[in-house]
């Protein structure tokens, strides 16, 4: 390696120094192998490269996976399960009555409604009907989702420990309420590697122009894992990835020459001190160079057919809309991107829910259904796990005074998500809440259980997917979680 750098003679390592360093390095490798270096995978294989690409290092899963990729449709803000998936006729009948103490059970409320002198229950003003072989109750606000109910596993008994947005979103994405841990997509990248050397294995798409709670990069960060596993945000702009293209006056040939020189310097530094961060920098520089051609191709929707645009709806022609991001997610899935995260904000309806939630549903309903239909007709749904849901649910009582323009507060005790494809049983409902929609009544699913189930479908044992940092081994599910086997096909 040093000879190829053509270094001056006075910079070459003495033979004795080289042999000493090499001996210690081999011993370190053997010791790491005996102790375990935190890798989850049993081995590694070199996958066939895509056209024009380089070989891709793909690590072996713990067991045969049911899914090859995950598309996570995250509804940031906490959509109201009581107005979308958890039909409660008793709540409608008792509209305006006080929440019984026996139901609340002394549970804490947020500071936004905890001091209310009156806690009036409020039923949904929207109509519900049953759909699919499992008879899932779905609101009139989601007509397109209702059409694909046969593909959905609706979990109505999710619960979490987080009662506010920041900790709630962070908990669901990283397994901890405190920022700094690796995100779910980073864990999958770490455990399984990348399938396409020309694209990142973890991509984030955020609907443009939305308000609500801010989304921080820690939600798709790598935490203490190597930086190469973090997610990359694609923006709906001429340059989807910032600072990727060459500056004016810098040719592609000049960029290649610069990278070659950087690689030589990094290789020399790596020989002096085996530091994983150096290798990560080399990999990131090379990936960025390849993405200069791969990203414009994958983000160009002009090659899509009229039938495809018709399926996703007119919004899909406008970059940055949720429908366009759903279509983009399908294109990324086709290219081998392993984890694709879509964020759609503004589901935080403390007031004005009857007027606000129909707009949010109109923005997302068709895209969600079209994504499932598109994946299925291309033969990809069986190997793609699609997840829909937010960080928590909403209360069965009104925040503030009861009115026609009511709102609902945060509610971590029970809420709804749905899964589709990727080895999940479609056309079923799992879990129950009580008749007033305040507590889980049967088959509760904790956030860590959902995370364990997602990893399981990707062929990873959540208890074995660990990384040693600061003296202890960490995992996405911390020391909790169990796979929800009842929802598996």
C-alpha positions as CSV (number, residue, x, y, z in Angstrom):
1,X,0.0,0.0,0.0
2,X,2.8,2.4,0.9
3,X,4.7,1.7,-2.3
4,X,1.7,2.7,-4.4
5,X,1.7,6.1,-2.7
6,X,5.2,6.8,-4.0
7,X,6.2,8.3,-0.7
8,X,9.6,9.8,-0.1
9,X,12.1,7.3,1.3
10,X,12.3,9.2,4.6
11,X,8.6,8.6,5.1
12,X,8.7,4.8,4.7
13,X,8.2,2.7,7.8
14,X,11.3,0.9,9.1
15,X,11.0,-2.9,8.6
16,X,11.1,-3.6,12.3
17,X,8.4,-1.0,13.0
18,X,6.3,-2.5,10.2
19,X,6.6,-6.1,11.5
20,X,5.8,-4.9,15.1
21,X,2.7,-3.0,14.0
22,X,1.5,-5.9,11.7
23,X,1.9,-8.4,14.5
24,X,-0.1,-6.3,17.0
25,X,-2.7,-5.7,14.3
26,X,-3.2,-9.4,13.6
27,X,-3.4,-10.0,17.4
28,X,-6.0,-7.3,17.7
29,X,-8.0,-8.9,14.9
30,X,-7.9,-12.3,16.6
31,X,-8.9,-10.8,19.9
32,X,-11.8,-8.9,18.4
33,X,-13.0,-12.1,16.8
34,X,-12.9,-14.0,20.1
35,X,-14.6,-11.2,22.0
36,X,-17.0,-10.2,19.4
37,X,-16.9,-6.8,17.8
38,X,-20.6,-6.0,18.0
39,X,-21.5,-7.0,14.5
40,X,-24.8,-8.7,14.2
41,X,-24.1,-10.6,11.0
42,X,-22.8,-14.1,10.8
43,X,-20.7,-13.3,7.7
44,X,-20.5,-11.2,4.6
45,X,-21.1,-11.8,0.9
46,X,-20.3,-9.7,-2.1
47,X,-23.5,-9.1,-4.0
48,X,-23.7,-8.7,-7.8
49,X,-23.1,-5.0,-8.6
50,X,-25.7,-3.0,-10.4
51,X,-25.1,-2.0,-14.0
52,X,-22.0,0.2,-14.0
53,X,-21.5,-0.1,-10.3
54,X,-19.0,-1.6,-8.0
55,X,-19.4,-4.8,-5.9
56,X,-21.5,-4.2,-2.9
57,X,-20.8,-5.7,0.6
58,X,-24.0,-7.2,1.9
59,X,-23.8,-8.9,5.3
60,X,-25.8,-12.0,6.1
61,X,-28.9,-11.8,8.2
62,X,-29.5,-14.0,11.3
63,X,-32.1,-16.0,9.5
64,X,-34.1,-16.0,6.2
65,X,-35.8,-12.6,5.9
66,X,-39.4,-12.1,4.8
67,X,-38.7,-8.5,3.6
68,X,-35.8,-6.9,1.7
69,X,-36.7,-3.4,2.5
70,X,-38.8,-1.1,4.7
71,X,-40.9,1.9,3.7
72,X,-41.9,3.8,6.8
73,X,-44.8,6.3,6.4
74,X,-44.4,8.4,9.5
75,X,-47.3,10.7,10.3
76,X,-45.6,13.2,12.6
77,X,-47.7,14.8,15.3
78,X,-49.8,11.9,16.4
79,X,-52.9,11.2,14.2
80,X,-56.1,10.6,16.0
81,X,-56.8,6.9,16.0
82,X,-60.4,7.6,17.2
83,X,-61.2,9.4,14.0
84,X,-59.3,7.1,11.6
85,X,-59.1,3.4,12.7
86,X,-60.5,2.8,16.2
87,X,-64.3,3.1,16.0
88,X,-66.0,3.8,19.3
89,X,-69.8,4.1,19.1
90,X,-70.0,4.2,22.9
91,X,-67.9,7.3,22.9
92,X,-70.3,8.9,20.4
93,X,-73.2,8.0,22.6
94,X,-71.6,9.5,25.7
95,X,-70.3,12.6,24.0
96,X,-70.0,15.5,26.5
97,X,-69.9,13.3,29.6
98,X,-67.0,13.5,31.9
99,X,-64.2,11.0,31.6
100,X,-64.8,8.4,34.4
101,X,-62.0,8.3,37.1
102,X,-62.2,4.5,36.8
103,X,-61.2,4.7,33.2
104,X,-58.4,7.2,33.6
105,X,-57.0,5.3,36.6
106,X,-54.9,8.3,37.8
107,X,-52.8,8.3,34.7
108,X,-50.9,11.5,34.0
109,X,-52.1,14.0,31.5
110,X,-50.0,16.6,29.6
111,X,-49.7,20.1,30.9
112,X,-52.0,21.2,28.2
113,X,-55.1,19.5,29.6
114,X,-54.0,18.2,33.0
115,X,-55.4,21.4,34.8
116,X,-58.8,21.3,33.1
117,X,-61.6,21.5,35.6
118,X,-63.7,19.5,33.1
119,X,-62.6,16.6,31.0
120,X,-65.5,16.0,28.6
121,X,-65.3,12.9,26.3
122,X,-65.9,13.6,22.6
123,X,-66.9,11.0,20.0
124,X,-65.8,11.1,16.4
125,X,-68.0,13.2,14.0
126,X,-66.9,11.0,11.1
127,X,-68.6,7.9,9.8
128,X,-67.0,4.5,9.9
129,X,-67.5,1.3,7.9
130,X,-65.9,-2.2,8.0
131,X,-63.5,-3.2,5.2
132,X,-61.4,-6.2,4.2
133,X,-61.6,-9.8,5.3
134,X,-60.8,-8.8,8.9
135,X,-63.6,-6.3,9.1
136,X,-61.3,-3.4,9.9
137,X,-63.2,-0.2,10.9
138,X,-61.9,2.6,8.7
139,X,-63.1,6.2,8.7
140,X,-64.8,7.9,5.7
141,X,-61.7,10.2,5.7
142,X,-59.6,7.3,4.2
143,X,-61.5,5.9,1.2
144,X,-58.5,4.9,-0.7
145,X,-56.9,3.2,2.3
146,X,-60.2,1.3,2.8
147,X,-59.9,-0.1,-0.7
148,X,-56.6,-1.8,0.2
149,X,-57.8,-3.0,3.6
150,X,-57.2,-6.6,2.5
151,X,-53.4,-5.8,2.5
152,X,-53.4,-4.2,5.9
153,X,-52.7,-5.5,9.4
154,X,-54.2,-2.7,11.6
155,X,-52.7,-2.8,15.1
156,X,-55.1,-0.9,17.4
157,X,-53.3,-1.6,20.7
158,X,-50.0,0.3,20.3
159,X,-48.7,2.1,23.4
160,X,-45.7,4.2,24.3
161,X,-44.0,5.9,27.3
162,X,-43.6,9.2,25.6
163,X,-46.2,11.9,26.1
164,X,-44.6,14.8,24.1
165,X,-43.5,15.0,20.5
166,X,-39.8,15.3,20.7
167,X,-39.2,12.3,23.0
168,X,-42.1,10.4,21.3
169,X,-40.7,10.6,17.7
170,X,-37.2,10.0,18.9
171,X,-38.3,7.0,20.9
172,X,-40.0,5.4,17.9
173,X,-37.2,6.1,15.6
174,X,-34.2,5.3,17.8
175,X,-35.5,3.2,20.7
176,X,-34.6,6.0,23.2
177,X,-36.4,9.2,24.2
178,X,-33.1,11.0,24.4
179,X,-31.4,12.0,21.1
180,X,-28.0,10.4,20.3
181,X,-28.9,6.7,19.6
182,X,-28.7,5.2,16.1
183,X,-32.0,5.4,14.1
184,X,-33.8,2.3,13.0
185,X,-32.6,2.7,9.4
186,X,-29.0,3.0,10.6
187,X,-29.4,-0.2,12.6
188,X,-30.6,-2.0,9.5
189,X,-27.8,-0.7,7.4
190,X,-25.3,-1.7,10.1
191,X,-26.8,-5.2,10.3
192,X,-27.3,-5.9,6.7
193,X,-25.1,-3.6,4.6
194,X,-26.0,-1.9,1.4
195,X,-27.5,-3.5,-1.8
196,X,-26.5,-0.7,-4.2
197,X,-23.1,0.9,-4.2
198,X,-24.3,3.9,-6.2
199,X,-27.1,5.0,-3.8
200,X,-27.3,5.3,0.0
201,X,-29.1,2.4,1.7
202,X,-31.2,4.8,3.9
203,X,-33.1,7.7,2.4
204,X,-35.4,10.3,4.0
205,X,-38.2,12.2,2.3
206,X,-40.1,15.0,4.0
207,X,-43.3,16.5,2.6
208,X,-42.5,20.1,1.7
209,X,-44.3,23.1,3.2
210,X,-45.7,21.4,6.3
211,X,-45.7,22.9,9.8
212,X,-46.0,21.3,13.2
213,X,-43.2,20.0,15.3
214,X,-39.7,20.2,13.8
215,X,-37.9,17.2,12.6
216,X,-34.2,16.9,13.6
217,X,-31.5,15.0,11.7
218,X,-31.0,12.9,14.8
219,X,-34.1,11.0,13.8
220,X,-32.2,9.5,10.8
221,X,-28.7,9.8,12.3
222,X,-26.2,7.0,13.0
223,X,-25.6,8.0,16.6
224,X,-22.5,6.1,17.8
225,X,-22.5,3.8,14.8
226,X,-20.1,4.7,12.0
227,X,-21.3,7.7,10.0
228,X,-21.8,5.7,6.8
229,X,-25.0,4.2,8.2
230,X,-26.9,7.5,8.7
231,X,-29.8,8.4,6.5
232,X,-29.5,10.9,3.7
233,X,-32.3,13.4,3.1
234,X,-33.5,14.0,-0.5
235,X,-34.9,17.5,-1.0
236,X,-37.5,18.4,-3.7
237,X,-35.1,20.8,-5.5
238,X,-32.9,20.9,-8.5
239,X,-30.1,19.5,-6.3
240,X,-31.8,16.8,-4.1
241,X,-28.7,16.4,-2.1
242,X,-26.9,19.5,-0.9
243,X,-23.2,20.1,-1.9
244,X,-23.2,16.9,-4.1
245,X,-22.5,18.5,-7.5
246,X,-19.2,20.0,-8.5
247,X,-18.7,23.7,-8.0
248,X,-18.6,25.9,-11.1
249,X,-15.3,25.4,-13.0
250,X,-14.6,22.0,-11.5
251,X,-14.8,19.1,-14.0
252,X,-15.7,15.5,-13.2
253,X,-12.1,14.6,-14.2
254,X,-10.7,17.1,-11.7
255,X,-13.1,15.7,-9.0
256,X,-11.9,12.2,-9.7
257,X,-8.3,13.2,-9.5
258,X,-8.9,15.0,-6.2
259,X,-10.6,11.9,-4.7
260,X,-7.8,9.7,-5.8
261,X,-5.3,11.9,-4.0
262,X,-7.6,12.1,-0.9
263,X,-7.8,8.3,-1.0
264,X,-4.1,7.9,-1.1
265,X,-3.6,10.3,1.9
266,X,-6.4,8.5,3.9
267,X,-4.9,5.1,3.0
268,X,-1.6,6.3,4.4
269,X,-3.3,7.6,7.6
270,X,-5.1,4.3,7.9
271,X,-1.9,2.4,7.8
272,X,-0.4,4.6,10.5
273,X,-3.5,4.3,12.8
274,X,-6.3,1.8,12.0
275,X,-9.2,4.2,12.7
276,X,-12.7,3.1,11.4
277,X,-13.6,6.8,10.9
278,X,-10.9,7.1,8.2
279,X,-12.3,4.2,6.2
280,X,-15.8,5.8,6.6
281,X,-14.5,9.0,5.1
282,X,-13.1,7.2,2.1
283,X,-16.3,5.4,1.5
284,X,-18.4,8.5,1.9
285,X,-16.2,10.5,-0.6
286,X,-16.5,7.7,-3.2
287,X,-20.3,7.3,-2.6
288,X,-20.8,11.0,-3.2
289,X,-18.9,10.8,-6.5
290,X,-21.1,8.0,-7.7
291,X,-24.2,9.7,-6.5
292,X,-23.6,12.6,-8.9
293,X,-25.0,10.5,-11.6
294,X,-27.2,8.0,-9.8
295,X,-29.3,10.5,-7.8
296,X,-30.4,12.6,-10.8
297,X,-31.6,9.4,-12.5
298,X,-33.5,8.0,-9.6
299,X,-35.2,11.3,-8.7
300,X,-36.3,12.0,-12.2
301,X,-40.0,11.1,-12.4
302,X,-40.5,12.0,-16.0
303,X,-40.0,8.4,-17.2
304,X,-43.1,7.3,-15.2
305,X,-46.2,6.4,-17.2
306,X,-49.4,8.4,-17.2
307,X,-51.1,5.4,-15.6
308,X,-48.7,5.6,-12.7
309,X,-49.3,9.3,-12.2
310,X,-53.1,8.6,-12.4
311,X,-52.7,5.9,-9.7
312,X,-50.9,8.3,-7.3
313,X,-53.1,11.3,-8.1
314,X,-52.4,14.7,-9.5
315,X,-50.2,15.7,-6.5
316,X,-47.6,13.1,-7.6
317,X,-46.5,15.4,-10.4
318,X,-45.4,18.0,-7.9
319,X,-42.0,17.3,-6.3
320,X,-42.1,17.3,-2.5
321,X,-45.7,16.4,-2.0
322,X,-46.6,13.3,-0.1
323,X,-47.9,11.5,-3.2
324,X,-44.7,12.3,-5.1
325,X,-42.6,11.1,-2.2
326,X,-44.6,7.8,-2.2
327,X,-43.8,7.4,-5.9
328,X,-40.2,8.3,-5.2
329,X,-40.1,5.7,-2.4
330,X,-41.2,3.0,-4.9
331,X,-38.4,4.0,-7.3
332,X,-35.8,3.9,-4.5
333,X,-37.1,0.5,-3.4
334,X,-36.6,-0.8,-7.0
335,X,-33.0,0.4,-6.8
336,X,-32.2,-1.5,-3.7
337,X,-32.5,1.2,-1.0
338,X,-33.1,-0.8,2.2
339,X,-34.8,1.8,4.4
340,X,-37.0,4.6,3.1
341,X,-38.5,7.0,5.6
342,X,-41.3,9.4,4.6
343,X,-42.3,12.1,7.1
344,X,-45.6,14.0,6.8
345,X,-46.0,16.6,9.5
346,X,-48.9,18.6,11.1
347,X,-51.1,15.8,12.7
348,X,-51.0,17.6,16.0
349,X,-54.6,18.6,16.4
350,X,-55.1,20.2,19.8
351,X,-57.9,22.3,18.3
352,X,-59.8,22.5,15.1
353,X,-59.6,18.7,14.5
354,X,-62.9,18.4,12.5
355,X,-61.6,20.8,9.9
356,X,-57.9,19.9,10.0
357,X,-57.8,16.1,9.9
358,X,-59.8,15.8,6.6
359,X,-57.1,17.9,4.9
360,X,-54.3,15.8,6.2
361,X,-56.1,12.6,5.1
362,X,-56.7,14.1,1.7
363,X,-53.0,14.8,1.4
364,X,-51.9,11.3,2.3
365,X,-54.7,8.8,1.7
366,X,-54.3,8.3,-2.0
367,X,-50.5,8.1,-1.9
368,X,-50.5,5.4,0.8
369,X,-53.0,3.2,-1.1
370,X,-51.3,3.8,-4.4
371,X,-47.9,2.8,-3.0
372,X,-49.3,-0.5,-1.9
373,X,-51.1,-1.1,-5.2
374,X,-48.0,-0.1,-7.2
375,X,-45.7,-2.4,-5.2
376,X,-48.2,-5.3,-5.5
377,X,-48.6,-5.0,-9.3
378,X,-44.8,-5.0,-9.7
379,X,-44.4,-8.1,-7.5
380,X,-42.6,-6.1,-4.8
381,X,-45.1,-5.9,-1.9
382,X,-44.4,-9.4,-0.6
383,X,-40.7,-8.3,0.0
384,X,-41.4,-4.7,1.1
385,X,-42.6,-4.0,4.6
386,X,-44.7,-0.8,4.6
387,X,-45.4,0.8,8.0
388,X,-47.9,3.7,8.7
389,X,-48.3,5.5,12.0
390,X,-47.2,8.3,14.3
391,X,-45.5,8.7,17.7
392,X,-48.6,8.4,19.9
393,X,-52.4,8.8,19.7
394,X,-55.0,11.3,20.8
395,X,-57.2,11.5,23.9
396,X,-60.9,10.5,23.9
397,X,-61.7,13.7,25.6
398,X,-61.7,17.3,24.4
399,X,-58.8,19.6,25.1
400,X,-60.3,22.8,26.5
401,X,-64.0,23.5,26.3
402,X,-66.1,21.1,24.3
403,X,-67.2,22.7,21.0
404,X,-67.8,21.7,17.4
405,X,-64.3,22.7,16.6
406,X,-62.8,20.5,19.3
407,X,-59.2,19.2,19.6
408,X,-57.6,16.2,21.2
409,X,-54.5,16.1,23.5
410,X,-51.6,13.7,23.3
411,X,-52.4,10.1,24.4
412,X,-49.6,7.5,24.8
413,X,-51.8,4.8,26.3
414,X,-53.2,3.5,23.0
415,X,-53.1,4.3,19.4
416,X,-53.2,2.7,15.9
417,X,-50.7,1.8,13.3
418,X,-50.9,-0.4,10.2
419,X,-48.4,-2.8,8.5
420,X,-48.5,-4.3,5.0
421,X,-46.5,-6.6,2.9
422,X,-43.1,-8.0,3.9
423,X,-44.5,-11.2,5.5
424,X,-47.3,-9.6,7.5
425,X,-50.8,-11.1,7.5
426,X,-53.0,-8.8,5.5
427,X,-56.7,-8.2,6.1
428,X,-56.6,-8.5,9.9
429,X,-57.0,-6.4,13.0
430,X,-54.8,-7.0,16.1
431,X,-55.3,-5.7,19.6
432,X,-58.2,-4.0,21.3
433,X,-58.9,-0.9,23.3
434,X,-61.6,-0.4,25.9
435,X,-65.1,0.7,24.8
436,X,-64.2,4.4,25.3
437,X,-60.8,4.2,23.6
438,X,-58.7,5.2,26.5
439,X,-56.7,2.0,27.5
440,X,-55.4,-1.1,25.8
441,X,-57.9,-3.9,26.6
442,X,-56.1,-6.8,24.9
443,X,-52.8,-7.7,23.1
444,X,-50.9,-4.5,23.7
445,X,-48.0,-3.7,21.4
446,X,-45.2,-1.6,22.8
447,X,-42.9,0.6,20.6
448,X,-40.0,-1.9,21.3
449,X,-42.3,-4.7,20.2
450,X,-43.0,-3.0,16.9
451,X,-39.3,-2.3,16.4
452,X,-38.5,-6.0,17.2
453,X,-41.1,-7.1,14.6
454,X,-39.7,-4.9,11.9
455,X,-36.2,-6.2,12.4
456,X,-37.5,-9.7,12.5
457,X,-39.1,-9.4,9.1
458,X,-35.7,-8.2,7.8
459,X,-34.0,-11.3,9.1
460,X,-32.5,-9.8,12.2
461,X,-32.8,-10.9,15.8
462,X,-33.3,-7.7,17.8
463,X,-31.5,-9.2,20.8
464,X,-28.5,-10.0,18.8
465,X,-28.2,-6.8,16.7
466,X,-25.9,-5.0,19.1
467,X,-23.0,-2.5,19.1
468,X,-20.5,-2.0,21.8
469,X,-20.1,1.7,22.8
470,X,-18.9,3.3,26.0
471,X,-18.4,0.0,27.7
472,X,-21.7,-1.7,27.1
473,X,-23.6,-3.2,24.2
474,X,-26.6,-1.3,22.8
475,X,-29.4,-2.4,20.6
476,X,-32.5,-0.7,19.0
477,X,-34.9,-2.3,21.5
478,X,-32.7,-1.6,24.6
479,X,-33.4,-4.5,27.0
480,X,-37.1,-4.9,25.9
481,X,-39.2,-5.9,23.0
482,X,-40.7,-9.1,21.7
483,X,-41.7,-10.0,18.1
484,X,-45.5,-9.8,17.6
485,X,-45.8,-13.3,16.1
486,X,-49.6,-13.2,15.7
487,X,-49.3,-10.6,12.9
488,X,-46.8,-12.6,10.9
489,X,-48.0,-14.5,7.8
